[in-house]
Amino acid sequence: MSGVHSGPPYPVCIVGAGPAGLSAAVALERWGLPYRILDAGRRPGGIWDIDREGTPMYESAHFISSKTLSGFPDFPMPSSYPDYPRHDRILDYIEAYARHHDLGRRITFGVTVTEAAPVGKNRGGKADAPPAWDVTWMEEGGTETTDRFSALIVATGVTWHPNMPEIPGSFDGEVRHARSYRSPDEFRGRRVVIVGGGNSGVDIACDAARSADRAWLSLRRGYHFVPKYVFGTPSDVFAHSGPSLPAWLERRLFGFLLNRVLVGDLTRFGLPEPDHPILASHPIMNTQVLHHLGHGDLAAKPDVVRLDGDCVVFEDGSREQVDLLLMATGYRREFPFLGPNARTEPDDLHLMLLHREMPTLSFMGIFETDGAAYELFAEQADVVAGTLVQLLDGGEAAGAIRDRIATDHPDLRGGRRYVDSRRHDYYVTDHHYRKALSAFAWTLDSGGRARP
């Protein structure tokens, strides 16, 4: 283990070279803060590198928001891209963004962060200074290194630790999580059940409909399925082109458009009726699944309740002989290198971003939202960088910032209620989240340090 640096100044440590981590690096550079990025992969991109071990990426994956609204704010997606780019084009785009800002010189690839621990509250002779961080990482050859950093930005994403619900009974076939899925070839000659109604689960169910001998989609609840195009325009572009409406009116109008004009009654496809209003859950941007249901290439089933030899038993009492049970049941928000004491519940994070008790710890991209993420990453990154400048400078402004982080609870949803699920605990609405980030950025501007 290498020695730990003896004193300030220390750089900022960013864990993860995906879109959020790169956004953080660009902001730190602009604010004049030194940094280093640590990443377990071989190149920038995070989960979008389909060849990376542990990624949940699969061959048919595409962006669910359009290129028009999904790019980094200072680096639009190429005009030659289709409206909804495939995973490999997104990876190319992220790598181009890293080259555009010359970020590669600060990234160490092929290392796994194993521990990050806060160090004291007094550094550099400044009373009440926030804690530094000792970060330990392991190289592929087994070499372990520890270094000290002024702050820690966790930008790993939240789709690395599969959530695998336990199902009673025993099964002769194969059960695995969708994180391991890559290609429709895995379904050929097999009878497949996909469990879960998120965007990935529905995408994979479409692959199974085309490639498996038989395919079923098992859903615990009803969902709203949103088409990627509305009157020939990408859905997010269409939604942003109209006037801003009160939440109740937006929900009513969009619900009418979806349920009466664009999609209609989902129960005719064998799907359960949605148990929540439109916009009360993360949108399922896929109506192709309705095509497969309507053509009999895919069948809808209720929740799986039991495994019985070579059969899967469903909540309605029906059973099917199955070879593969693929669980598209989401992920746990876990950051093992932080240890058990760094709580990451929504109430522990100001703006779903800054840790209330340890403000030199931040989490980029831990939120869920109804809009495109990359612009929000940039706004988050600007808040993180401005906050760190104030905190590390010390003085009265730093104290005021710490107090606000600890006590302020802005409305990040605009009063909108979401379905009761672990995923939606971290949900924010795009418009109101931007307003909250902007309000906090104004606080930073008023603290005396000029915005770059």
For each residue, the residues with C-beta under 8 A, 3 or more apart:
1: 136 144 145 146
2: 145 146 147
3:
4: 134 146 147 148
5: 10 147 148
6:
7: 123 124
8: 123 124 132 150
9: 34 150
10: 5 132 148 149 150
11: 33 34 35 36 149 150
12: 28 33 34 35 36 149 150 151 152 153 388
13: 35 36 38 116 133 135 147 149 151 152 153
14: 17 21 24 25 28 35 36 37 38 153 155
15: 21 37 38 39 113 116 135 152 153 154 155 156 337
16: 20 21 37 38 39 46 154 155 156 157 364
17: 14 21 22 37 39 41 43 44 45 46 98 103 107 109
18: 21 22 44 45 46 47 48 94 155 156 157 365
19: 22 23 46 72 94 97 365 373 374 377
20: 16 23 24 46 155 157 364 365 373 377 380 381
21: 14 15 16 17 18 24 25 37 39 46 153 155 156 364
22: 17 18 19 25 26 37 44 94 97 98 101 103
23: 19 20 26 27 72 364 374 377 378 380 381
24: 14 20 21 27 28 35 153 155 364 377 380 381 384 385
25: 14 21 22 28 29 35 37 101 103 106
26: 22 23 29 30 74 101 103 378 381
27: 23 24 30 31 378 381 382 384 385
28: 12 14 24 25 31 33 34 35 381 385 388
29: 25 26 32 33 35 101
30: 26 27 382 385 452
31: 27 28 385 386 388 389 452
32: 29 389 452
33: 11 12 28 29 150 385 388 389 392
34: 9 11 12 28
35: 11 12 13 14 24 25 28 29 106
36: 11 12 13 14 106 108 147 149
37: 14 15 16 17 21 22 25 103 106 107 108
38: 13 14 15 16 107 108 111 113 135 137
39: 15 16 17 21 44 46 107 108 109 110 111
40: 52 109 110 111 112 113
41: 17 44 45 46 49 52 109 110
42: 49 51 52 109 110
43: 17 49 95 109
44: 17 18 22 39 41 94 95 97 98 103 104 107
45: 17 18 41 48 49 52 90 91 94 95
46: 16 17 18 19 20 21 39 41 49 55 94 156 157
47: 18 52 55 56 57 157 159
48: 18 45 55 57 87 90 91 94
49: 41 42 43 45 46 52 55 57 91
50: 55 57 58 59 87 88 91 182
51: 42
52: 40 41 42 45 47 49 55 57
53:
54: 160 179
55: 46 47 48 49 50 52 179
56: 47 159 160 178 179 200 331
57: 47 48 49 50 52 61 87 182
58: 50 61 87 178 181 182 183 200 203 204 207
59: 50 87 182 183 184
60: 184 203 204 206 207
61: 57 58 86 87 200 203
62: 84 85 86 87
63: 66 67 70 84 85 90
64: 84 199 228 283 285 286
65: 69 70 84 236 285 371 372 373
66: 63 69 70 83 84 228 234 235 236 237
67: 63 70 71 77 81 82 83 84 85
68: 83 234 236 237
69: 65 66 236 237 240 371 372 375
70: 63 65 66 67 77 372 373 374
71: 67 75 76 77 93 374 375
72: 19 23 75 76 97 374 375 377 378
73: 374 375 378
74: 26 378
75: 71 72 96 97 100
76: 71 72
77: 67 70 71 81 85 93
78: 81 93
79:
80:
81: 67 77 78 85 89 93
82: 67 85 86 89
83: 66 67 68 228 229 234
84: 62 63 64 65 66 67 228 234
85: 62 63 67 77 81 82 89 90 93
86: 61 62 82 89 90
87: 48 50 57 58 59 61 62 90 91
88: 50 91 92
89: 81 82 85 86 92 93
90: 45 48 63 85 86 87 93 94
91: 45 48 49 50 87 88 94 95
92: 88 89 95 96
93: 71 77 78 81 85 89 90 96 97
94: 18 19 22 44 45 46 48 90 91 97 98
95: 43 44 45 91 92 98 99
96: 75 92 93 99 100
97: 19 22 44 72 75 93 94 100 101
98: 17 22 44 94 95 101 103 104 107
99: 95 96 102 103 104
100: 75 96 97
101: 22 25 26 29 97 98
102: 99 105
103: 17 22 25 26 37 44 98 99 106 107
104: 44 98 99 107
105: 102
106: 25 35 36 37 103
107: 17 37 38 39 44 98 103 104
108: 36 37 38 39 111 137
109: 17 39 40 41 42 43
110: 39 40 41 42 139 140
111: 38 39 40 108 137 138 139 140 145
112: 40 137 138
113: 15 38 40 116 135 136 137 337
114: 136 137 138 144 337
115: 134 135 136 337 339
116: 13 15 113 133 134 135 136 152 337 338
117: 133 134 339
118: 131 132 133 358 360 361
119: 131 132 133 134 148
120: 123 131 132
121: 128 129 130 131
122: 126 127 128 129
123: 7 8 120 126 129 131 132
124: 7 8 129
125:
126: 122 123 129 394
127: 122 394
128: 121 122 394 398 399
129: 121 122 123 124 126 391 392 394
130: 121 151 358 359 360 391 392 398 402
131: 118 119 120 121 123 358 360
132: 8 10 118 119 120 123 148 149 150 151 360
133: 13 116 117 118 119 148 149 150 151 152 360 361
134: 4 115 116 117 119 146 147 148 149
135: 13 15 38 113 115 116 146 147 148 149 152
136: 1 113 114 115 116 144 145 146 337
137: 38 108 111 112 113 114 144 145
138: 111 112 114 142 143 144
139: 110 111 142 143 144 145
140: 110 111
141:
142: 138 139
143: 138 139
144: 1 114 136 137 138 139
145: 1 2 111 136 137 139
146: 1 2 4 134 135 136
147: 2 4 5 13 36 134 135
148: 4 5 10 119 132 133 134 135
149: 10 11 12 13 36 132 133 134 135 152
150: 8 9 10 11 12 33 132 133 360 388 392
151: 12 13 130 132 133 360 361 362 388 391 392
152: 12 13 15 116 133 135 149 360 361 362
153: 12 13 14 15 21 24 362 363 364 384
154: 15 16 335 338 361 362 363 364 366
155: 14 15 16 18 20 21 24 363 364 365
156: 15 16 18 21 46 160 335
157: 16 18 20 46 47 160 365
158: 331 333 365 366
159: 47 56 179 331
160: 54 56 156 157 331 334
161: 331 332 333 334
162: 177 178 179 327 329 330 331 332
163: 177 329 330 331 332
164: 177 327 329
165: 327 329
166:
167: 175 304 305 306 307
168: 305 306 307
169: 306 307 308 313
170: 307 308 309
171: 175 307 308 309 310 312 325
172: 309 310
173: 310 322 323 324 325
174: 323 324 325
175: 167 171 307 324 325 327
176: 180 324 325 326 327
177: 162 163 164 180 326 327 328 329
178: 56 58 162 181 194 196 200 201 204 326 327 328 329
179: 54 55 56 159 162 331
180: 176 177
181: 58 178 186 204 326
182: 50 57 58 59 186
183: 58 59 186
184: 59 60 187 188 207 208 210 211
185: 188 211
186: 181 182 183 190 324
187: 184 190 192 207 208 211 212 215 324
188: 184 185 211 212
189: 213
190: 186 187 212 213 323 324
191: 212 213 214 215 320 321 322 323 324
192: 187 208 212 214 215 216 322 323 324 325 326
193: 215 216 217 218 301 304 312 320 322 324 325 326
194: 178 201 204 205 208 215 216 217 218 326 328
195: 201 218 304 325 326 327 328 329
196: 178 200 201 218 219 327 328 329 330
197: 201 202 217 219 220 221 223 284 328
198: 201 202 282 284 328 330
199: 64 202 203 282 284 285 286
200: 56 58 61 178 196 203 204 328
201: 178 194 195 196 197 198 204 205 217 328 329
202: 197 198 199 205 206 217 225 284 286 289
203: 58 60 61 199 200 206 207 286
204: 58 60 178 181 194 200 201 207 208 326 328
205: 194 201 202 208 209 215 217 289 292 298
206: 60 202 203 209 210 286 288 289 292 298
207: 58 60 184 187 203 204 210 211
208: 184 187 192 194 204 205 211 212 215 298 326
209: 205 206 212 215 289 292 297 298
210: 184 206 207 292 297
211: 184 185 187 188 207 208
212: 187 188 190 191 192 208 209 215
213: 189 190 191
214: 191 192 299 320
215: 187 191 192 193 194 205 208 209 212 297 298 299
216: 192 193 194 298 299 300 301 320 322
217: 193 194 197 201 202 205 289 293 298 299 300 301
218: 193 194 195 196 301 302 303 304 312 314
219: 196 197 222 223 271 272 300 301 302 303
220: 197 302 303
221: 197 272 274 275 276 419
222: 219 266 271 272 273 274 275
223: 197 219 271 274 281 284
224: 258 263 274 278 281 283 284
225: 202 263 266 284 286 287 289 290
226: 235 258 263 283 284 285 286 287
227: 230 235 262 263 285 287
228: 64 66 83 84 234 235 285 286 287
229: 83 232 233 234 235
230: 227 233 234 235 238 239 257 262
231: 238
232: 229
233: 229 230 237 238 241
234: 66 68 83 84 228 229 230 237 238
235: 66 226 227 228 229 230 238 239 285
236: 65 66 68 69 239 240 371 372
237: 66 68 69 233 234 240 241
238: 230 231 233 234 235 241 242
239: 230 235 236 242 254
240: 69 236 237
241: 233 237 238
242: 238 239 245
243:
244: 431
245: 242 249 250 253
246: 249 250
247: 250 251 279 414 415 416
248: 251 252
249: 245 246 252 253
250: 245 246 247 253 254 279
251: 247 248 254 255 277 278 279 280
252: 248 249 255 256
253: 245 249 250 256 257
254: 239 250 251 257 258 278 279
255: 251 252 258 259 277 278 279
256: 252 253 259 260 261
257: 230 253 254 260 261 262
258: 224 226 254 255 261 262 263 278
259: 255 256 263 264 265 278
260: 256 257 264
261: 256 257 258
262: 227 230 257 258
263: 224 225 226 227 258 259 266 287 290
264: 259 260 268
265: 259 268
266: 222 225 263 269 271 272 273 274 290
267: 270 271 272 273
268: 264 265
269: 266 290 293 294 300
270: 267 293 299 300
271: 219 222 223 266 267 293 300
272: 219 221 222 266 267 275 300 302
273: 222 266 267
274: 221 222 223 224 266 277 278
275: 221 222 272 419
276: 221 280 281 419
277: 251 255 274 280
278: 224 251 254 255 258 259 274
279: 247 250 251 254 255 283 370 416
280: 251 276 277 416 417 418 419
281: 223 224 276 418 419 421 424
282: 198 199 368 370 423 424 427
283: 64 224 226 279 370
284: 197 198 199 202 223 224 225 226
285: 64 65 199 226 227 228 235
286: 64 199 202 203 206 225 226 228 289
287: 225 226 227 228 263 290 291
288: 206 291 292
289: 202 205 206 209 217 225 286 292 293 298
290: 225 263 266 269 287 293 294
291: 287 288 294 295
292: 205 206 209 210 288 289 295 297 298
293: 217 269 270 271 289 290 296 297 298 299 300
294: 269 290 291
295: 291 292
296: 293 299
297: 209 210 215 292 293
298: 205 206 208 209 215 216 217 289 292 293
299: 214 215 216 217 270 293 296
300: 216 217 219 269 270 271 272 293
301: 193 216 217 218 219 304 314 316 318 320
302: 218 219 220 272 314 315 316
303: 218 219 220 314 315
304: 167 193 195 218 301 307 312 313 314 315 325
305: 167 168 313 314 315
306: 167 168 169 312 313
307: 167 168 169 170 171 175 304 311 312 313 325
308: 169 170 171 311 312 313 319
309: 170 171 172
310: 171 172 173 321 322
311: 307 308 319 320 321 322
312: 171 193 218 304 306 307 308 319 320 322 325
313: 169 304 305 306 307 308 317 318 319
314: 218 301 302 303 304 305 317 318 319 320
315: 302 303 304 305
316: 301 302
317: 313 314
318: 301 313 314
319: 308 311 312 313 314
320: 191 193 214 216 301 311 312 314
321: 191 310 311
322: 173 191 192 193 216 310 311 312 325
323: 173 174 190 191 192
324: 173 174 175 176 186 187 190 191 192 193
325: 171 173 174 175 176 192 193 195 304 307 312 322
326: 176 177 178 181 192 193 194 195 204 208
327: 162 164 165 175 176 177 178 195 196
328: 177 178 194 195 196 197 198 200 201 204
329: 162 163 164 165 177 178 195 196 201
330: 162 163 196 198 422 423
331: 56 158 159 160 161 162 163 179
332: 161 162 163
333: 158 161 344 366 426
334: 160 161
335: 154 156 338 342 344
336:
337: 15 113 114 115 116 136
338: 116 154 335 341 342 344
339: 115 117 342
340:
341: 338
342: 335 338 339 355 358 361
343: 348
344: 333 335 338 348 349 355 363 366
345: 348 349 425
346: 349 352 425 426
347:
348: 343 344 345 355 356 357
349: 344 345 346 352 353 354 355 356 363 366
350: 353 354 355 356 404 405 406 408 440
351: 354 380 383 410 412 433 436 437 440
352: 346 349 363 366 367 412 426 428 433
353: 349 350 362 363 364 366 367 380 383 384
354: 349 350 351 359 361 362 383 384 387 405
355: 342 344 348 349 350 358 359 361 362 363 405
356: 348 349 350 359 405 406
357: 348 406
358: 118 130 131 342 355 361
359: 130 354 355 356 387 391 401 402 405 406
360: 118 130 131 132 133 150 151 152 388 391
361: 118 133 151 152 154 342 354 355 358
362: 151 152 153 154 353 354 355 384 387
363: 153 154 155 344 349 352 353 355 366
364: 16 20 21 23 24 153 154 155 353 377 380 381 384
365: 18 19 20 155 157 158 373 377 380
366: 154 158 333 344 349 352 353 363 426
367: 352 353 376 426 427 428 433
368: 282 423 424 426 427 428
369: 373 376 427 428 429 430 433
370: 279 282 283 427 429 430
371: 65 69 236 375 376 430 431
372: 65 69 70 236 375 376 430
373: 19 20 65 70 365 369 376 377
374: 19 23 70 71 72 73 377 378
375: 69 71 72 73 371 372 378 379
376: 367 369 371 372 373 379 380 430 433 434 437
377: 19 20 23 24 72 364 365 373 374 380 381
378: 23 26 27 72 73 74 374 375 381 382
379: 375 376 382 383 434 437 438 441
380: 20 23 24 351 353 364 365 376 377 383 384 437
381: 20 23 24 26 27 28 364 377 378 384 385
382: 27 30 378 379 385 386 441
383: 351 353 354 379 380 386 387 437 440 441 444
384: 24 27 153 353 354 362 364 380 381 387 388
385: 24 27 28 30 31 33 381 382 388 389
386: 31 382 383 389 390 441 444 445 449 451
387: 354 359 362 383 384 390 391 401 405 444
388: 12 28 31 33 150 151 360 384 385 391 392
389: 31 32 33 385 386 392 393 444 449
390: 386 387 393 397 398 401 444 447 449
391: 129 130 151 359 360 387 388 394 398 401 402
392: 33 129 130 150 151 388 389 398
393: 389 390 397 398 449
394: 126 127 128 129 391 398
395: 398 399
396: 399 400
397: 390 393 400 401 447 448 449
398: 128 130 390 391 392 393 394 395 401 402
399: 128 395 396 402 403
400: 396 397 403 404 443 447
401: 359 387 390 391 397 398 404 405 443 444 447
402: 130 359 391 398 399 405 406
403: 399 400 406 407
404: 350 400 401 407 408 440 443
405: 350 354 355 356 359 387 401 402 408
406: 350 356 357 359 402 403
407: 403 404
408: 350 404 405 440
409:
410: 351 436 439 440
411: 414 415 432 436
412: 351 352 428 429 432 433 436
413: 416 417 418 427 428 429 432
414: 247 411 429 431 432
415: 247 411
416: 247 279 280 413 429
417: 280 413
418: 280 281 413 421 424 427
419: 221 275 276 280 281 424
420: 424
421: 281 418 424 425
422: 330 425
423: 282 330 368 426 427
424: 281 282 368 418 419 420 421 427
425: 345 346 421 422
426: 333 346 352 366 367 368 423
427: 282 367 368 369 370 413 418 423 424
428: 352 367 368 369 412 413 432 433
429: 369 370 412 413 414 416 432 433
430: 369 370 371 372 376 433 434
431: 244 371 414 434 435
432: 411 412 413 414 428 429 435 436
433: 351 352 367 369 376 412 428 429 430 436 437
434: 376 379 430 431 437 438
435: 431 432 438 439
436: 351 410 411 412 432 433 439 440
437: 351 376 379 380 383 433 434 440 441
438: 379 434 435 441 442
439: 410 435 436 442 443
440: 350 351 383 404 408 410 436 437 443 444
441: 379 382 383 386 437 438 444 445
442: 438 439 445 446
443: 400 401 404 439 440 446 447
444: 383 386 387 389 390 401 440 441 447 449 451
445: 386 441 442 451
446: 442 443
447: 390 397 400 401 443 444
448: 397
449: 386 389 390 393 397 444
450:
451: 386 444 445
452: 30 31 32
